[in-house]
Amino acid sequence: MSRKNDIVDLKQQKKEIDKTIDELQSACDHKSKSIKSVQENQSYQYMWTCNECEKALSYPTPNELNNFVKS
């Protein structure tokens, strides 16, 4: 196989995996969450993240972030 075909195949696999992850995260109840560092674009942000499915849910408030940093 050519390198280009390998890349096209890998990109298709990645697309299918991302779709499966999205489906699993959408079905999750997000009952337990914690603040974690999450990569967004080229930087990292602190976000409330589901402990079960690892979906980034929301940004913590400044007070929540201060409490997280102190602990």
C-alpha positions as CSV (number, residue, x, y, z in Angstrom):
1,M,0.0,0.0,0.0
2,S,1.1,3.5,-0.6
3,R,1.7,5.9,2.2
4,K,-1.2,8.1,1.1
5,N,-3.6,5.1,1.2
6,D,-2.4,4.3,4.7
7,I,-3.0,7.8,5.8
8,V,-6.5,7.9,4.3
9,D,-7.3,4.6,6.0
10,L,-6.1,5.8,9.3
11,K,-8.1,9.0,9.1
12,Q,-11.2,7.0,8.3
13,Q,-10.6,4.8,11.4
14,K,-10.0,7.8,13.5
15,K,-13.3,9.3,12.3
16,E,-15.2,6.1,13.2
17,I,-13.5,5.9,16.6
18,D,-14.4,9.6,17.3
19,K,-18.0,8.9,16.4
20,T,-18.2,5.9,18.7
21,I,-16.7,7.9,21.6
22,D,-19.2,10.7,21.0
23,E,-22.1,8.1,21.1
24,L,-20.8,6.6,24.3
25,Q,-20.3,10.0,26.0
26,S,-23.8,11.1,24.9
27,A,-25.3,8.0,26.5
28,C,-23.5,8.6,29.8
29,D,-25.3,10.1,32.9
30,H,-22.2,12.0,34.0
31,K,-23.0,11.3,37.7
32,S,-19.5,11.8,38.9
33,K,-17.3,14.6,37.8
34,S,-14.0,16.3,38.7
35,I,-11.8,19.1,37.5
36,K,-9.1,18.0,35.1
37,S,-6.8,19.6,32.6
38,V,-8.2,19.1,29.1
39,Q,-6.5,19.8,25.8
40,E,-8.5,22.3,23.6
41,N,-6.9,23.3,20.3
42,Q,-3.3,24.1,21.1
43,S,-3.6,24.7,24.8
44,Y,-4.8,23.1,28.0
45,Q,-7.9,24.3,30.0
46,Y,-9.3,23.2,33.4
47,M,-12.7,21.7,32.9
48,W,-15.3,19.7,34.8
49,T,-14.9,16.3,33.3
50,C,-17.0,13.2,33.7
51,N,-15.1,10.5,35.6
52,E,-16.9,7.7,33.8
53,C,-16.7,8.7,30.1
54,E,-14.0,11.5,30.3
55,K,-16.2,14.0,28.5
56,A,-15.4,17.7,29.2
57,L,-18.6,19.1,30.6
58,S,-18.1,22.7,31.6
59,Y,-15.6,25.3,32.8
60,P,-15.3,25.6,36.6
61,T,-16.1,28.9,38.2
62,P,-13.2,30.9,39.5
63,N,-14.1,29.9,43.1
64,E,-14.3,26.2,42.1
65,L,-10.9,26.5,40.4
66,N,-9.3,28.2,43.4
67,N,-10.6,25.4,45.7
68,F,-9.2,22.8,43.3
69,V,-5.8,24.4,43.2
70,K,-5.7,24.6,47.0
71,S,-6.5,20.9,47.4
